[in-house]
Amino acid sequence: MASELTPFSLRVAGAVRAELARHNLPGEALIPVLGIGKNAVYARLRGERSFEVEEIAKIAAFLKIEVGALVSAPAAMAVAS
């Protein structure tokens, strides 16, 4: 059963996409980091499914950035339509 995502979840997805682009990395780079499949990674990046808190922490560590950069940075405010 699909639930509607919150604006916060969509902002986090946008911030993750922005940070991946800033690091010149494709979404596939998150597959081994998160231990999930390609379709699951892209569902999160497209904002179809929320990132779990632990996943956000793993992504921040992988990108060598603070978790706050993904949950509260200006980049997180831009939501792709």
PDB file as gemmi writes it, atoms N, CA and C in Angstrom:
CRYST1    1.000    1.000    1.000  90.00  90.00  90.00 P 1                      
ATOM      1  N   MET A   1       0.835  -1.167   0.000  1.00  0.00           N  
ATOM      2  CA  MET A   1       0.000   0.000   0.000  1.00  0.00           C  
ATOM      3  C   MET A   1       0.888   1.242   0.000  1.00  0.00           C  
ATOM      4  N   ALA A   2       0.730   2.110  -0.967  1.00  0.00           N  
ATOM      5  CA  ALA A   2       1.541   3.304  -1.091  1.00  0.00           C  
ATOM      6  C   ALA A   2       0.942   4.428  -0.255  1.00  0.00           C  
ATOM      7  N   SER A   3       1.824   5.154   0.418  1.00  0.00           N  
ATOM      8  CA  SER A   3       1.367   6.305   1.178  1.00  0.00           C  
ATOM      9  C   SER A   3       1.948   7.564   0.539  1.00  0.00           C  
ATOM     10  N   GLU A   4       1.267   8.672   0.768  1.00  0.00           N  
ATOM     11  CA  GLU A   4       1.718   9.930   0.200  1.00  0.00           C  
ATOM     12  C   GLU A   4       2.966  10.394   0.926  1.00  0.00           C  
ATOM     13  N   LEU A   5       3.958  10.827   0.162  1.00  0.00           N  
ATOM     14  CA  LEU A   5       5.198  11.304   0.762  1.00  0.00           C  
ATOM     15  C   LEU A   5       5.027  12.729   1.256  1.00  0.00           C  
ATOM     16  N   THR A   6       5.749  13.052   2.299  1.00  0.00           N  
ATOM     17  CA  THR A   6       5.700  14.394   2.865  1.00  0.00           C  
ATOM     18  C   THR A   6       6.607  15.327   2.077  1.00  0.00           C  
ATOM     19  N   PRO A   7       6.384  16.633   2.190  1.00  0.00           N  
ATOM     20  CA  PRO A   7       7.295  17.586   1.558  1.00  0.00           C  
ATOM     21  C   PRO A   7       8.743  17.396   2.031  1.00  0.00           C  
ATOM     22  N   PHE A   8       8.909  17.033   3.305  1.00  0.00           N  
ATOM     23  CA  PHE A   8      10.248  16.780   3.832  1.00  0.00           C  
ATOM     24  C   PHE A   8      10.924  15.637   3.073  1.00  0.00           C  
ATOM     25  N   SER A   9      10.209  14.535   2.856  1.00  0.00           N  
ATOM     26  CA  SER A   9      10.773  13.390   2.137  1.00  0.00           C  
ATOM     27  C   SER A   9      11.177  13.778   0.719  1.00  0.00           C  
ATOM     28  N   LEU A  10      10.359  14.604   0.085  1.00  0.00           N  
ATOM     29  CA  LEU A  10      10.688  15.058  -1.268  1.00  0.00           C  
ATOM     30  C   LEU A  10      11.899  15.977  -1.275  1.00  0.00           C  
ATOM     31  N   ARG A  11      12.024  16.811  -0.238  1.00  0.00           N  
ATOM     32  CA  ARG A  11      13.203  17.684  -0.142  1.00  0.00           C  
ATOM     33  C   ARG A  11      14.473  16.863   0.069  1.00  0.00           C  
ATOM     34  N   VAL A  12      14.389  15.828   0.885  1.00  0.00           N  
ATOM     35  CA  VAL A  12      15.550  14.967   1.114  1.00  0.00           C  
ATOM     36  C   VAL A  12      15.955  14.292  -0.192  1.00  0.00           C  
ATOM     37  N   ALA A  13      15.001  13.775  -0.938  1.00  0.00           N  
ATOM     38  CA  ALA A  13      15.310  13.144  -2.224  1.00  0.00           C  
ATOM     39  C   ALA A  13      15.992  14.145  -3.151  1.00  0.00           C  
ATOM     40  N   GLY A  14      15.506  15.376  -3.182  1.00  0.00           N  
ATOM     41  CA  GLY A  14      16.127  16.414  -4.005  1.00  0.00           C  
ATOM     42  C   GLY A  14      17.541  16.731  -3.553  1.00  0.00           C  
ATOM     43  N   ALA A  15      17.754  16.768  -2.247  1.00  0.00           N  
ATOM     44  CA  ALA A  15      19.086  17.047  -1.721  1.00  0.00           C  
ATOM     45  C   ALA A  15      20.057  15.916  -2.048  1.00  0.00           C  
ATOM     46  N   VAL A  16      19.597  14.684  -1.955  1.00  0.00           N  
ATOM     47  CA  VAL A  16      20.461  13.543  -2.294  1.00  0.00           C  
ATOM     48  C   VAL A  16      20.835  13.614  -3.772  1.00  0.00           C  
ATOM     49  N   ARG A  17      19.855  13.891  -4.636  1.00  0.00           N  
ATOM     50  CA  ARG A  17      20.154  14.032  -6.074  1.00  0.00           C  
ATOM     51  C   ARG A  17      21.160  15.159  -6.312  1.00  0.00           C  
ATOM     52  N   ALA A  18      20.975  16.284  -5.629  1.00  0.00           N  
ATOM     53  CA  ALA A  18      21.877  17.424  -5.799  1.00  0.00           C  
ATOM     54  C   ALA A  18      23.297  17.084  -5.344  1.00  0.00           C  
ATOM     55  N   GLU A  19      23.415  16.401  -4.219  1.00  0.00           N  
ATOM     56  CA  GLU A  19      24.747  16.037  -3.714  1.00  0.00           C  
ATOM     57  C   GLU A  19      25.419  15.002  -4.611  1.00  0.00           C  
ATOM     58  N   LEU A  20      24.656  14.056  -5.123  1.00  0.00           N  
ATOM     59  CA  LEU A  20      25.233  13.100  -6.070  1.00  0.00           C  
ATOM     60  C   LEU A  20      25.764  13.840  -7.293  1.00  0.00           C  
ATOM     61  N   ALA A  21      24.997  14.787  -7.805  1.00  0.00           N  
ATOM     62  CA  ALA A  21      25.436  15.565  -8.966  1.00  0.00           C  
ATOM     63  C   ALA A  21      26.674  16.383  -8.628  1.00  0.00           C  
ATOM     64  N   ARG A  22      26.680  16.993  -7.449  1.00  0.00           N  
ATOM     65  CA  ARG A  22      27.837  17.800  -7.034  1.00  0.00           C  
ATOM     66  C   ARG A  22      29.104  16.953  -6.945  1.00  0.00           C  
ATOM     67  N   HIS A  23      28.943  15.700  -6.571  1.00  0.00           N  
ATOM     68  CA  HIS A  23      30.075  14.772  -6.484  1.00  0.00           C  
ATOM     69  C   HIS A  23      30.299  14.020  -7.798  1.00  0.00           C  
ATOM     70  N   ASN A  24      29.523  14.371  -8.821  1.00  0.00           N  
ATOM     71  CA  ASN A  24      29.631  13.735 -10.142  1.00  0.00           C  
ATOM     72  C   ASN A  24      29.465  12.215 -10.058  1.00  0.00           C  
ATOM     73  N   LEU A  25      28.455  11.791  -9.297  1.00  0.00           N  
ATOM     74  CA  LEU A  25      28.185  10.369  -9.108  1.00  0.00           C  
ATOM     75  C   LEU A  25      26.801  10.023  -9.637  1.00  0.00           C  
ATOM     76  N   PRO A  26      26.652   8.851 -10.232  1.00  0.00           N  
ATOM     77  CA  PRO A  26      25.325   8.396 -10.666  1.00  0.00           C  
ATOM     78  C   PRO A  26      24.562   7.815  -9.476  1.00  0.00           C  
ATOM     79  N   GLY A  27      23.272   7.674  -9.633  1.00  0.00           N  
ATOM     80  CA  GLY A  27      22.455   7.071  -8.588  1.00  0.00           C  
ATOM     81  C   GLY A  27      22.897   5.659  -8.244  1.00  0.00           C  
ATOM     82  N   GLU A  28      23.426   4.950  -9.233  1.00  0.00           N  
ATOM     83  CA  GLU A  28      23.880   3.575  -9.000  1.00  0.00           C  
ATOM     84  C   GLU A  28      24.954   3.488  -7.923  1.00  0.00           C  
ATOM     85  N   ALA A  29      25.646   4.583  -7.660  1.00  0.00           N  
ATOM     86  CA  ALA A  29      26.685   4.581  -6.630  1.00  0.00           C  
ATOM     87  C   ALA A  29      26.112   4.260  -5.257  1.00  0.00           C  
ATOM     88  N   LEU A  30      24.809   4.476  -5.082  1.00  0.00           N  
ATOM     89  CA  LEU A  30      24.184   4.215  -3.787  1.00  0.00           C  
ATOM     90  C   LEU A  30      23.795   2.757  -3.578  1.00  0.00           C  
ATOM     91  N   ILE A  31      23.838   1.953  -4.621  1.00  0.00           N  
ATOM     92  CA  ILE A  31      23.433   0.546  -4.496  1.00  0.00           C  
ATOM     93  C   ILE A  31      24.252  -0.179  -3.427  1.00  0.00           C  
ATOM     94  N   PRO A  32      25.583  -0.181  -3.501  1.00  0.00           N  
ATOM     95  CA  PRO A  32      26.343  -0.877  -2.453  1.00  0.00           C  
ATOM     96  C   PRO A  32      26.310  -0.153  -1.109  1.00  0.00           C  
ATOM     97  N   VAL A  33      26.158   1.150  -1.140  1.00  0.00           N  
ATOM     98  CA  VAL A  33      26.117   1.940   0.093  1.00  0.00           C  
ATOM     99  C   VAL A  33      24.881   1.580   0.918  1.00  0.00           C  
ATOM    100  N   LEU A  34      23.750   1.486   0.240  1.00  0.00           N  
ATOM    101  CA  LEU A  34      22.490   1.212   0.933  1.00  0.00           C  
ATOM    102  C   LEU A  34      22.160  -0.274   1.010  1.00  0.00           C  
ATOM    103  N   GLY A  35      22.813  -1.075   0.178  1.00  0.00           N  
ATOM    104  CA  GLY A  35      22.550  -2.511   0.189  1.00  0.00           C  
ATOM    105  C   GLY A  35      21.171  -2.858  -0.345  1.00  0.00           C  
ATOM    106  N   ILE A  36      20.688  -2.048  -1.279  1.00  0.00           N  
ATOM    107  CA  ILE A  36      19.391  -2.295  -1.897  1.00  0.00           C  
ATOM    108  C   ILE A  36      19.568  -2.302  -3.413  1.00  0.00           C  
ATOM    109  N   GLY A  37      18.571  -2.751  -4.118  1.00  0.00           N  
ATOM    110  CA  GLY A  37      18.662  -2.862  -5.566  1.00  0.00           C  
ATOM    111  C   GLY A  37      18.523  -1.524  -6.292  1.00  0.00           C  
ATOM    112  N   LYS A  38      18.833  -1.572  -7.575  1.00  0.00           N  
ATOM    113  CA  LYS A  38      18.782  -0.384  -8.426  1.00  0.00           C  
ATOM    114  C   LYS A  38      17.392   0.239  -8.438  1.00  0.00           C  
ATOM    115  N   ASN A  39      16.357  -0.576  -8.607  1.00  0.00           N  
ATOM    116  CA  ASN A  39      14.993  -0.042  -8.641  1.00  0.00           C  
ATOM    117  C   ASN A  39      14.632   0.637  -7.329  1.00  0.00           C  
ATOM    118  N   ALA A  40      15.053   0.076  -6.212  1.00  0.00           N  
ATOM    119  CA  ALA A  40      14.762   0.665  -4.904  1.00  0.00           C  
ATOM    120  C   ALA A  40      15.487   1.992  -4.729  1.00  0.00           C  
ATOM    121  N   VAL A  41      16.739   2.062  -5.184  1.00  0.00           N  
ATOM    122  CA  VAL A  41      17.497   3.319  -5.109  1.00  0.00           C  
ATOM    123  C   VAL A  41      16.789   4.393  -5.921  1.00  0.00           C  
ATOM    124  N   TYR A  42      16.435   4.069  -7.155  1.00  0.00           N  
ATOM    125  CA  TYR A  42      15.820   5.078  -8.013  1.00  0.00           C  
ATOM    126  C   TYR A  42      14.413   5.462  -7.559  1.00  0.00           C  
ATOM    127  N   ALA A  43      13.690   4.551  -6.930  1.00  0.00           N  
ATOM    128  CA  ALA A  43      12.379   4.920  -6.372  1.00  0.00           C  
ATOM    129  C   ALA A  43      12.564   5.996  -5.302  1.00  0.00           C  
ATOM    130  N   ARG A  44      13.625   5.892  -4.520  1.00  0.00           N  
ATOM    131  CA  ARG A  44      13.907   6.904  -3.501  1.00  0.00           C  
ATOM    132  C   ARG A  44      14.362   8.211  -4.154  1.00  0.00           C  
ATOM    133  N   LEU A  45      15.240   8.123  -5.138  1.00  0.00           N  
ATOM    134  CA  LEU A  45      15.732   9.334  -5.797  1.00  0.00           C  
ATOM    135  C   LEU A  45      14.627  10.076  -6.546  1.00  0.00           C  
ATOM    136  N   ARG A  46      13.652   9.344  -7.074  1.00  0.00           N  
ATOM    137  CA  ARG A  46      12.522   9.969  -7.769  1.00  0.00           C  
ATOM    138  C   ARG A  46      11.465  10.478  -6.798  1.00  0.00           C  
ATOM    139  N   GLY A  47      11.646  10.185  -5.510  1.00  0.00           N  
ATOM    140  CA  GLY A  47      10.674  10.624  -4.523  1.00  0.00           C  
ATOM    141  C   GLY A  47       9.436   9.770  -4.470  1.00  0.00           C  
ATOM    142  N   GLU A  48       9.516   8.556  -4.978  1.00  0.00           N  
ATOM    143  CA  GLU A  48       8.383   7.634  -4.924  1.00  0.00           C  
ATOM    144  C   GLU A  48       8.326   6.891  -3.596  1.00  0.00           C  
ATOM    145  N   ARG A  49       9.445   6.860  -2.907  1.00  0.00           N  
ATOM    146  CA  ARG A  49       9.560   6.200  -1.600  1.00  0.00           C  
ATOM    147  C   ARG A  49      10.521   7.029  -0.754  1.00  0.00           C  
ATOM    148  N   SER A  50      10.254   7.117   0.528  1.00  0.00           N  
ATOM    149  CA  SER A  50      11.101   7.902   1.431  1.00  0.00           C  
ATOM    150  C   SER A  50      12.410   7.176   1.739  1.00  0.00           C  
ATOM    151  N   PHE A  51      13.464   7.956   1.949  1.00  0.00           N  
ATOM    152  CA  PHE A  51      14.708   7.412   2.477  1.00  0.00           C  
ATOM    153  C   PHE A  51      14.504   7.159   3.963  1.00  0.00           C  
ATOM    154  N   GLU A  52      15.006   6.031   4.450  1.00  0.00           N  
ATOM    155  CA  GLU A  52      14.989   5.741   5.881  1.00  0.00           C  
ATOM    156  C   GLU A  52      16.079   6.586   6.547  1.00  0.00           C  
ATOM    157  N   VAL A  53      15.930   6.838   7.842  1.00  0.00           N  
ATOM    158  CA  VAL A  53      16.915   7.637   8.582  1.00  0.00           C  
ATOM    159  C   VAL A  53      18.305   7.025   8.459  1.00  0.00           C  
ATOM    160  N   GLU A  54      18.397   5.708   8.591  1.00  0.00           N  
ATOM    161  CA  GLU A  54      19.694   5.032   8.494  1.00  0.00           C  
ATOM    162  C   GLU A  54      20.299   5.192   7.102  1.00  0.00           C  
ATOM    163  N   GLU A  55      19.456   5.209   6.090  1.00  0.00           N  
ATOM    164  CA  GLU A  55      19.938   5.387   4.719  1.00  0.00           C  
ATOM    165  C   GLU A  55      20.503   6.785   4.525  1.00  0.00           C  
ATOM    166  N   ILE A  56      19.849   7.780   5.098  1.00  0.00           N  
ATOM    167  CA  ILE A  56      20.348   9.151   4.999  1.00  0.00           C  
ATOM    168  C   ILE A  56      21.715   9.251   5.659  1.00  0.00           C  
ATOM    169  N   ALA A  57      21.877   8.617   6.802  1.00  0.00           N  
ATOM    170  CA  ALA A  57      23.166   8.629   7.505  1.00  0.00           C  
ATOM    171  C   ALA A  57      24.246   7.936   6.671  1.00  0.00           C  
ATOM    172  N   LYS A  58      23.909   6.808   6.045  1.00  0.00           N  
ATOM    173  CA  LYS A  58      24.880   6.096   5.204  1.00  0.00           C  
ATOM    174  C   LYS A  58      25.278   6.931   3.995  1.00  0.00           C  
ATOM    175  N   ILE A  59      24.315   7.617   3.389  1.00  0.00           N  
ATOM    176  CA  ILE A  59      24.606   8.453   2.229  1.00  0.00           C  
ATOM    177  C   ILE A  59      25.516   9.606   2.636  1.00  0.00           C  
ATOM    178  N   ALA A  60      25.222  10.242   3.755  1.00  0.00           N  
ATOM    179  CA  ALA A  60      26.052  11.349   4.227  1.00  0.00           C  
ATOM    180  C   ALA A  60      27.485  10.875   4.483  1.00  0.00           C  
ATOM    181  N   ALA A  61      27.640   9.733   5.119  1.00  0.00           N  
ATOM    182  CA  ALA A  61      28.985   9.205   5.378  1.00  0.00           C  
ATOM    183  C   ALA A  61      29.710   8.900   4.065  1.00  0.00           C  
ATOM    184  N   PHE A  62      29.002   8.293   3.125  1.00  0.00           N  
ATOM    185  CA  PHE A  62      29.583   7.962   1.818  1.00  0.00           C  
ATOM    186  C   PHE A  62      30.055   9.219   1.084  1.00  0.00           C  
ATOM    187  N   LEU A  63      29.253  10.275   1.148  1.00  0.00           N  
ATOM    188  CA  LEU A  63      29.594  11.520   0.453  1.00  0.00           C  
ATOM    189  C   LEU A  63      30.504  12.427   1.283  1.00  0.00           C  
ATOM    190  N   LYS A  64      30.788  11.988   2.511  1.00  0.00           N  
ATOM    191  CA  LYS A  64      31.639  12.747   3.436  1.00  0.00           C  
ATOM    192  C   LYS A  64      31.064  14.142   3.693  1.00  0.00           C  
ATOM    193  N   ILE A  65      29.763  14.162   3.991  1.00  0.00           N  
ATOM    194  CA  ILE A  65      29.066  15.397   4.329  1.00  0.00           C  
ATOM    195  C   ILE A  65      28.273  15.166   5.604  1.00  0.00           C  
ATOM    196  N   GLU A  66      27.826  16.237   6.218  1.00  0.00           N  
ATOM    197  CA  GLU A  66      26.991  16.133   7.411  1.00  0.00           C  
ATOM    198  C   GLU A  66      25.570  15.723   7.013  1.00  0.00           C  
ATOM    199  N   VAL A  67      24.909  15.000   7.879  1.00  0.00           N  
ATOM    200  CA  VAL A  67      23.526  14.605   7.635  1.00  0.00           C  
ATOM    201  C   VAL A  67      22.662  15.843   7.389  1.00  0.00           C  
ATOM    202  N   GLY A  68      22.966  16.913   8.096  1.00  0.00           N  
ATOM    203  CA  GLY A  68      22.218  18.154   7.942  1.00  0.00           C  
ATOM    204  C   GLY A  68      22.223  18.693   6.527  1.00  0.00           C  
ATOM    205  N   ALA A  69      23.256  18.380   5.769  1.00  0.00           N  
ATOM    206  CA  ALA A  69      23.317  18.828   4.376  1.00  0.00           C  
ATOM    207  C   ALA A  69      22.213  18.182   3.546  1.00  0.00           C  
ATOM    208  N   LEU A  70      21.737  17.039   3.988  1.00  0.00           N  
ATOM    209  CA  LEU A  70      20.680  16.338   3.259  1.00  0.00           C  
ATOM    210  C   LEU A  70      19.284  16.630   3.797  1.00  0.00           C  
ATOM    211  N   VAL A  71      19.201  17.053   5.040  1.00  0.00           N  
ATOM    212  CA  VAL A  71      17.880  17.255   5.616  1.00  0.00           C  
ATOM    213  C   VAL A  71      17.500  18.714   5.825  1.00  0.00           C  
ATOM    214  N   SER A  72      18.478  19.617   5.737  1.00  0.00           N  
ATOM    215  CA  SER A  72      18.126  21.012   6.004  1.00  0.00           C  
ATOM    216  C   SER A  72      18.839  22.016   5.111  1.00  0.00           C  
ATOM    217  N   ALA A  73      19.656  21.548   4.190  1.00  0.00           N  
ATOM    218  CA  ALA A  73      20.412  22.469   3.337  1.00  0.00           C  
ATOM    219  C   ALA A  73      19.508  23.134   2.308  1.00  0.00           C  
ATOM    220  N   PRO A  74      19.911  24.307   1.820  1.00  0.00           N  
ATOM    221  CA  PRO A  74      19.133  24.962   0.756  1.00  0.00           C  
ATOM    222  C   PRO A  74      18.905  24.049  -0.447  1.00  0.00           C  
ATOM    223  N   ALA A  75      19.870  23.184  -0.756  1.00  0.00           N  
ATOM    224  CA  ALA A  75      19.694  22.251  -1.889  1.00  0.00           C  
ATOM    225  C   ALA A  75      18.494  21.350  -1.661  1.00  0.00           C  
ATOM    226  N   ALA A  76      18.191  21.067  -0.395  1.00  0.00           N  
ATOM    227  CA  ALA A  76      17.060  20.199  -0.082  1.00  0.00           C  
ATOM    228  C   ALA A  76      15.728  20.900  -0.304  1.00  0.00           C  
ATOM    229  N   MET A  77      15.750  22.204  -0.459  1.00  0.00           N  
ATOM    230  CA  MET A  77      14.508  22.956  -0.627  1.00  0.00           C  
ATOM    231  C   MET A  77      13.971  22.889  -2.042  1.00  0.00           C  
ATOM    232  N   ALA A  78      14.835  22.585  -3.020  1.00  0.00           N  
ATOM    233  CA  ALA A  78      14.391  22.521  -4.401  1.00  0.00           C  
ATOM    234  C   ALA A  78      13.805  21.157  -4.689  1.00  0.00           C  
ATOM    235  N   VAL A  79      12.538  21.115  -4.977  1.00  0.00           N  
ATOM    236  CA  VAL A  79      11.856  19.857  -5.267  1.00  0.00           C  
ATOM    237  C   VAL A  79      11.579  19.810  -6.756  1.00  0.00           C  
ATOM    238  N   ALA A  80      12.093  18.767  -7.396  1.00  0.00           N  
ATOM    239  CA  ALA A  80      11.861  18.609  -8.842  1.00  0.00           C  
ATOM    240  C   ALA A  80      10.401  18.247  -9.075  1.00  0.00           C  
ATOM    241  N   SER A  81       9.820  18.838 -10.105  1.00  0.00           N  
ATOM    242  CA  SER A  81       8.432  18.489 -10.401  1.00  0.00           C  
ATOM    243  C   SER A  81       8.355  17.416 -11.442  1.00  0.00           C  
TER     244      SER A  81                                                      
END                                                                             
